[in-house]
Amino acid sequence: MQTMHHETSGLPEKSYAETAFGGPKTNEAAWVAAKNLFPNMSSSELEVSYDTKGKLQVKMYGAGKKLYRLFTTDRKTKQESINKSLPQEIKDALGDSKYEKVQRITSDKRKQLK
């Protein structure tokens, strides 16, 4: 009786080593997600990361600065929105969100049509 020889391709035996599905979220992924929501955010002023629950958090650049969740959930409506308790300096560094830009453009177009 002959045994089968297993070929090795040089790839890891477990497929999850190559994918990021369900794995820890990196700071780079957090930055990409935040940049998608706030295209004009300042990379020199802010640090973005994920907390242990996978929620985006932001802080001013530098050691010893306080972390704030970027989004909070309204207890009554259960809808997620931008954290209203963010300090003004973080709001300024974030800039306008895509949602705010769309609202402004829509409002301007409606004014032009009237």
N, CA, C and O of each residue as an XYZ file, in Angstrom:
456
protein
N       0.839     -1.168      0.000
C       0.000      0.000      0.000
C       0.887      1.234      0.000
O       1.857      1.321      0.753
N       0.541      2.178     -0.851
C       1.359      3.374     -1.007
C       0.644      4.566     -0.363
O      -0.568      4.714     -0.517
N       1.382      5.412      0.353
C       0.780      6.612      0.959
C       0.844      7.775     -0.011
O       1.725      7.836     -0.868
N      -0.094      8.697      0.131
C      -0.128      9.870     -0.761
C       0.868     10.906     -0.270
O       1.000     11.134      0.933
N       1.554     11.520     -1.190
C       2.484     12.596     -0.851
C       1.733     13.922     -0.919
O       1.035     14.205     -1.892
N       1.885     14.720      0.118
C       1.237     16.029      0.141
C       2.178     17.057     -0.461
O       3.337     17.173     -0.063
N       1.656     17.801     -1.430
C       2.472     18.826     -2.057
C       2.462     20.078     -1.190
O       1.454     20.410     -0.566
N       3.575     20.753     -1.162
C       3.631     22.028     -0.451
C       3.805     23.132     -1.475
O       4.658     23.055     -2.359
N       2.985     24.154     -1.341
C       3.035     25.243     -2.301
C       3.752     26.466     -1.748
O       3.913     27.457     -2.460
N       4.178     26.419     -0.518
C       4.822     27.571      0.082
C       3.831     28.501      0.759
O       4.230     29.468      1.408
N       2.543     28.217      0.615
C       1.520     29.031      1.246
C       1.234     28.507      2.645
O       1.449     27.325      2.915
N       0.757     29.358      3.531
C       0.417     28.859      4.865
C      -0.717     27.847      4.792
O      -1.575     27.919      3.913
N      -0.708     26.905      5.726
C      -1.727     25.868      5.711
C      -3.107     26.410      6.016
O      -4.098     25.904      5.490
N      -3.192     27.420      6.847
C      -4.485     27.969      7.231
C      -4.782     29.204      6.399
O      -3.965     30.122      6.332
N      -5.924     29.232      5.776
C      -6.247     30.316      4.856
C      -6.487     31.640      5.552
O      -6.334     32.689      4.925
N      -6.860     31.633      6.838
C      -7.155     32.899      7.499
C      -5.901     33.752      7.701
O      -6.016     34.935      8.019
N      -4.731     33.189      7.527
C      -3.506     33.967      7.690
C      -3.367     35.017      6.590
O      -2.681     36.023      6.770
N      -4.016     34.782      5.457
C      -3.891     35.703      4.335
C      -5.011     36.718      4.265
O      -4.887     37.703      3.536
N      -6.071     36.528      4.971
C      -7.208     37.427      4.868
C      -7.345     38.270      6.119
O      -6.828     37.927      7.182
N      -8.055     39.382      5.971
C      -8.290     40.262      7.103
C      -9.712     40.102      7.628
O     -10.131     40.854      8.508
N     -10.453     39.144      7.108
C     -11.840     38.959      7.530
C     -11.887     38.511      8.980
O     -11.364     37.453      9.328
N     -12.504     39.307      9.808
C     -12.656     38.945     11.204
C     -11.404     39.111     12.037
O     -11.428     38.887     13.247
N     -10.321     39.496     11.410
C      -9.086     39.697     12.151
C      -9.066     41.056     12.820
O     -10.024     41.821     12.706
N      -8.002     41.358     13.505
C      -7.928     42.654     14.166
C      -7.876     43.778     13.137
O      -7.230     43.661     12.096
N      -8.563     44.857     13.448
C      -8.581     46.001     12.541
C      -7.354     46.855     12.825
O      -7.029     47.125     13.982
N      -6.688     47.271     11.782
C      -5.451     48.023     11.938
C      -5.714     49.517     11.917
O      -6.796     49.965     11.537
N      -4.719     50.277     12.328
C      -4.827     51.727     12.286
C      -4.930     52.229     10.856
O      -5.575     53.246     10.600
N      -4.300     51.524      9.921
C      -4.390     51.913      8.519
C      -5.833     51.753      8.025
O      -6.341     52.610      7.302
N      -6.478     50.674      8.409
C      -7.879     50.462      8.022
C      -8.768     51.527      8.657
O      -9.721     51.993      8.032
N      -8.467     51.908      9.881
C      -9.232     52.963     10.556
C      -9.059     54.284      9.824
O     -10.018     55.034      9.639
N      -7.833     54.561      9.411
C      -7.573     55.809      8.703
C      -8.331     55.841      7.374
O      -8.912     56.867      7.020
N      -8.328     54.742      6.645
C      -9.035     54.663      5.364
C     -10.537     54.870      5.571
O     -11.177     55.588      4.802
N     -11.097     54.246      6.601
C     -12.525     54.375      6.886
C     -12.878     55.817      7.249
O     -13.883     56.348      6.776
N     -12.059     56.448      8.081
C     -12.324     57.833      8.483
C     -12.140     58.782      7.307
O     -12.911     59.728      7.150
N     -11.144     58.544      6.492
C     -10.880     59.398      5.322
C     -12.009     59.284      4.308
O     -12.300     60.237      3.585
N     -12.642     58.120      4.257
C     -13.784     57.930      3.377
C     -14.967     58.783      3.835
O     -15.713     59.298      3.002
N     -15.146     58.937      5.137
C     -16.243     59.734      5.675
C     -15.925     61.225      5.697
O     -16.804     62.059      5.480
N     -14.667     61.549      5.959
C     -14.212     62.939      6.054
C     -13.041     63.130      5.090
O     -11.888     63.046      5.514
N     -13.304     63.386      3.809
C     -12.228     63.426      2.816
C     -11.183     64.515      3.053
O     -10.048     64.382      2.595
N     -11.540     65.579      3.755
C     -10.595     66.675      3.966
C      -9.954     66.665      5.342
O      -9.388     67.675      5.761
N     -10.030     65.543      6.060
C      -9.478     65.510      7.409
C      -7.962     65.657      7.372
O      -7.300     65.227      6.429
N      -7.434     66.273      8.418
C      -6.013     66.583      8.498
C      -5.226     65.397      9.049
O      -5.425     64.982     10.190
N      -4.337     64.862      8.228
C      -3.535     63.719      8.668
C      -2.430     64.139      9.628
O      -1.910     63.306     10.370
N      -2.065     65.411      9.626
C      -0.998     65.857     10.520
C      -1.512     66.209     11.909
O      -0.719     66.330     12.843
N      -2.821     66.378     12.064
C      -3.375     66.782     13.345
C      -4.093     65.664     14.098
O      -4.239     65.737     15.318
N      -4.544     64.629     13.384
C      -5.383     63.612     14.003
C      -4.776     62.223     13.956
O      -4.006     61.893     13.053
N      -5.133     61.417     14.939
C      -4.839     59.983     14.944
C      -6.168     59.253     15.003
O      -7.042     59.609     15.794
N      -6.324     58.237     14.175
C      -7.565     57.471     14.107
C      -7.240     56.010     14.352
O      -6.239     55.494     13.855
N      -8.094     55.343     15.125
C      -7.900     53.918     15.409
C      -9.253     53.293     15.709
O     -10.277     53.976     15.735
N      -9.243     51.990     15.936
C     -10.444     51.274     16.350
C     -10.321     50.944     17.839
O      -9.231     50.648     18.327
N     -11.443     50.998     18.552
C     -11.427     50.563     19.945
C     -11.634     49.055     19.993
O     -11.711     48.408     18.949
N     -11.724     48.499     21.174
C     -11.834     47.047     21.313
C     -13.143     46.500     20.766
O     -13.237     45.311     20.461
N     -14.158     47.353     20.638
C     -15.448     46.923     20.090
C     -15.540     47.137     18.587
O     -16.580     46.864     17.987
N     -14.469     47.621     17.970
C     -14.442     47.830     16.534
C     -15.033     49.156     16.093
O     -15.365     49.317     14.918
N     -15.173     50.105     17.000
C     -15.721     51.427     16.685
C     -14.571     52.396     16.427
O     -13.527     52.319     17.075
N     -14.768     53.311     15.470
C     -13.750     54.310     15.181
C     -13.602     55.282     16.339
O     -14.586     55.718     16.936
N     -12.353     55.610     16.644
C     -12.083     56.613     17.663
C     -11.016     57.555     17.119
O     -10.201     57.173     16.280
N     -11.036     58.783     17.607
C     -10.150     59.817     17.078
C      -9.576     60.627     18.235
O     -10.205     60.776     19.283
N      -8.367     61.147     18.023
C      -7.760     62.037     19.007
C      -6.818     62.978     18.283
O      -6.402     62.718     17.154
N      -6.490     64.069     18.942
C      -5.498     64.976     18.395
C      -4.147     64.271     18.446
O      -3.896     63.460     19.338
N      -3.289     64.579     17.498
C      -1.990     63.922     17.403
C      -1.135     64.240     18.628
O      -1.081     65.388     19.070
N      -0.480     63.239     19.165
C       0.434     63.426     20.282
C       0.095     62.525     21.450
O      -1.021     62.021     21.573
N       1.075     62.338     22.296
C       0.899     61.484     23.460
C       0.088     62.202     24.531
O       0.171     63.422     24.674
N      -0.681     61.450     25.265
C      -1.433     61.998     26.383
C      -2.734     62.679     26.009
O      -3.394     63.256     26.873
N      -3.116     62.626     24.754
C      -4.369     63.244     24.323
C      -5.516     62.271     24.537
O      -5.323     61.056     24.488
N      -6.703     62.800     24.772
C      -7.871     61.967     25.051
C      -8.470     61.421     23.759
O      -8.565     62.129     22.757
N      -8.873     60.145     23.798
C      -9.548     59.496     22.669
C     -11.050     59.739     22.767
O     -11.625     59.702     23.855
N     -11.673     59.985     21.636
C     -13.119     60.158     21.560
C     -13.670     59.216     20.495
O     -13.055     59.020     19.447
N     -14.826     58.642     20.772
C     -15.500     57.863     19.733
C     -15.973     58.820     18.659
O     -16.502     59.890     18.958
N     -15.782     58.435     17.414
C     -16.181     59.289     16.307
C     -17.698     59.309     16.145
O     -18.276     60.330     15.774
N     -18.334     58.179     16.424
C     -19.793     58.083     16.307
C     -20.397     57.617     17.623
O     -19.788     56.851     18.370
N     -21.597     58.092     17.888
C     -22.358     57.630     19.044
C     -23.731     57.197     18.568
O     -24.195     57.616     17.507
N     -24.377     56.357     19.360
C     -25.709     55.869     19.027
C     -26.725     56.566     19.923
O     -26.588     56.570     21.147
N     -27.741     57.153     19.305
C     -28.810     57.805     20.054
C     -29.641     56.724     20.735
O     -30.081     55.774     20.088
N     -29.853     56.869     22.025
C     -30.564     55.839     22.780
C     -32.034     55.736     22.380
O     -32.613     54.650     22.420
N     -32.636     56.849     21.998
C     -34.055     56.829     21.637
C     -34.276     56.293     20.232
O     -35.098     55.399     20.031
N     -33.550     56.830     19.260
C     -33.779     56.456     17.866
C     -32.931     55.273     17.413
O     -33.207     54.667     16.378
N     -31.884     54.940     18.199
C     -30.970     53.848     17.871
C     -30.187     54.116     16.586
O     -29.675     53.185     15.965
N     -30.090     55.395     16.184
C     -29.342     55.750     14.990
C     -27.968     56.266     15.384
O     -27.806     56.950     16.394
N     -26.987     55.925     14.566
C     -25.624     56.346     14.812
C     -25.388     57.692     14.139
O     -25.802     57.901     12.999
N     -24.724     58.604     14.844
C     -24.397     59.912     14.279
C     -23.040     60.355     14.805
O     -22.480     59.741     15.712
N     -22.524     61.423     14.226
C     -21.244     61.951     14.651
C     -21.353     62.399     16.104
O     -22.329     63.041     16.492
N     -20.365     62.064     16.888
C     -20.340     62.379     18.312
C     -20.440     63.893     18.517
O     -19.572     64.649     18.079
N     -21.500     64.319     19.184
C     -21.720     65.745     19.407
C     -20.782     66.323     20.461
O     -20.631     67.542     20.544
N     -20.155     65.479     21.261
C     -19.270     65.971     22.312
C     -17.804     66.024     21.884
O     -16.920     66.165     22.730
N     -17.535     65.914     20.581
C     -16.158     66.068     20.117
C     -15.702     67.501     20.353
O     -16.475     68.433     20.130
N     -14.479     67.695     20.794
C     -13.976     69.062     20.966
C     -13.922     69.801     19.624
O     -13.801     69.180     18.568
N     -14.014     71.109     19.680
C     -14.038     71.915     18.457
C     -12.766     71.728     17.630
O     -12.829     71.743     16.400
N     -11.615     71.551     18.280
C     -10.374     71.387     17.528
C     -10.386     70.094     16.705
O      -9.817     70.052     15.614
N     -11.022     69.051     17.212
C     -11.139     67.803     16.439
C     -12.124     68.000     15.299
O     -11.869     67.549     14.182
N     -13.247     68.667     15.559
C     -14.218     68.942     14.504
C     -13.584     69.748     13.378
O     -13.831     69.480     12.202
N     -12.767     70.735     13.739
C     -12.096     71.546     12.723
C     -11.113     70.714     11.908
O     -11.031     70.870     10.689
N     -10.364     69.829     12.571
C      -9.386     68.992     11.881
C     -10.068     67.944     10.995
O      -9.507     67.539      9.976
N     -11.275     67.503     11.376
C     -12.010     66.541     10.554
C     -12.522     67.188      9.283
O     -12.510     66.567      8.220
N     -12.970     68.421      9.380
C     -13.575     69.077      8.230
C     -15.002     68.596      8.041
O     -15.567     67.938      8.914
N     -15.572     68.927      6.908
C     -16.948     68.524      6.615
C     -17.002     67.064      6.196
O     -16.118     66.571      5.497
N     -18.055     66.381      6.633
C     -18.257     64.993      6.209
C     -18.873     64.998      4.806
O     -19.355     66.024      4.325
N     -18.846     63.843      4.173
C     -19.471     63.724      2.854
C     -20.955     64.055      2.940
O     -21.510     64.680      2.036
N     -21.591     63.637      4.019
C     -23.016     63.883      4.207
C     -23.302     65.381      4.267
O     -24.253     65.857      3.647
N     -22.478     66.130      5.016
C     -22.669     67.573      5.127
C     -22.461     68.261      3.787
O     -23.177     69.207      3.456
N     -21.484     67.793      3.011
C     -21.234     68.373      1.687
C     -22.425     68.157      0.766
O     -22.830     69.067      0.042
N     -22.985     66.956      0.793
C     -24.143     66.658     -0.050
C     -25.329     67.531      0.351
O     -26.047     68.037     -0.512
N     -25.538     67.708      1.655
C     -26.628     68.563      2.122
C     -26.432     70.000      1.651
O     -27.385     70.639      1.207
N     -25.215     70.510      1.743
C     -24.936     71.881      1.330
C     -25.168     72.056     -0.172
O     -25.782     73.036     -0.594
N     -24.681     71.115     -0.977
C     -24.847     71.195     -2.427
C     -26.325     71.130     -2.793
O     -26.792     71.884     -3.646
N     -27.063     70.223     -2.143
C     -28.496     70.091     -2.408
C     -29.220     71.376     -2.054
O     -30.081     71.828     -2.809
N     -28.889     71.970     -0.924
C     -29.507     73.216     -0.500
C     -29.205     74.341     -1.490
O     -30.093     75.117     -1.843
N     -27.956     74.425     -1.934
C     -27.576     75.458     -2.903
C     -28.326     75.281     -4.219
O     -28.789     76.260     -4.805
N     -28.449     74.053     -4.682
C     -29.157     73.794     -5.939
C     -30.637     74.150     -5.832
O     -31.220     74.682     -6.777
N     -31.244     73.858     -4.680
C     -32.654     74.212     -4.480
C     -32.839     75.721     -4.498
O     -33.816     76.221     -5.056
N     -31.904     76.451     -3.888
C     -31.966     77.913     -3.901
C     -31.848     78.454     -5.311
O     -32.544     79.403     -5.674
N     -30.963     77.854     -6.117
C     -30.793     78.287     -7.500
C     -32.063     78.038     -8.324
O     -32.430     78.850     -9.174
N     -32.720     76.918     -8.064
C     -33.924     76.575     -8.821
C     -35.091     77.485     -8.495
O     -35.946     77.730     -9.346
N     -35.134     77.994     -7.258
C     -36.225     78.907     -6.864
C     -35.992     80.231     -7.522
O     -36.780     81.158     -7.339
